[in-house]
Amino acid sequence: MSIINPSQARKVFYQLLKDVNKTSEPIYISGKNEDSEAVIINKKDWDAIQETLYLQSSGVADVLQQREKEDEFVALKDIDWDTL
């Protein structure tokens, strides 16, 4: 992960956005305190993080992990997604 200070980030912000989207490598903006620190990630990675958090919080991820351990094969069309 690249580390840059806020002043540098301000100067090259558009290039940082291009780099993040090209490489999917987050960029850490390190400030003097927590109020001036941030991480820039691309939108696809952010969406994936949000989906993972949702699946974890709703219990779906636990059900999927349990089903992976089972020997029985279940076709996607046979899964009742509303009751997972």
N, C-alpha and C positions, 0 to 999 in steps of 0.2 A: 504494500500500500504506500503510495506516495504521500509525503508530508509537505505541506506548504503553509506559510503564514498568511493571514488575511490580506495584508498589503500586496503580497505577490499574487494572491488569488484574484484580487480585484483587477490587477493589470492584465492578467491572461485568462480571465473567466471564460470567454467563449472557447478558447483552446482547451481549457480543462473539460468543458462539456463535450467537446469533440473527442478528446482522449478517453473519457469515461465511457462514452458510447461505443467507441472503437474497440477498447480492450476489456471492458467490463471490470476493470480494476478500480476499486474505490480510491478516492483522494481525501485524505484527512487534513482539515484546516485547523492548525493548532494556534490558538489564541493565548492571551495572557491569563485567562480564566475560563470557567465553563460557559459563561455567557457569550464568549466569542469563539467557541469551538464548534465544528460541524464536520460532517462526512458527506461527500458527494458520491452518489451511486447512480447508475443508469436506471431508467424507468422499468425495464424488464426485470432487473434484479430486485427492485423495490416491490414490484407486483408479486414476484415469487416469494419474497419474504412475508408479505402481507397474507398471501394464500396459505403459506406454511403456518403462520401464527393462528389463522382462523381454523385450520384443520386441527391444530393442537388444542386450541381452546374449546372446540366443539366436540372433541372426543373422536372425531373421524380418523385421525392419524393412529390412535390406539387400536381401533377396529381393523384398520388396514394392516398394521403390524401383526396383529393376532392372526389374521387370515393368511398372511405370508408364511406363518409357521405351520399352518394346517396343510395336510397333504392333499386335501380335496380341491380340485380345480373348479372355479366358478367363472362362467363366461360373463363378460361385461354386460351383455343384454339381459342376464338373469339377476343382476344386482338391483335391489330396490334402494336407490340412492336416497330416497326420502326418509328411510328408517335406519340408515347407518348410524 
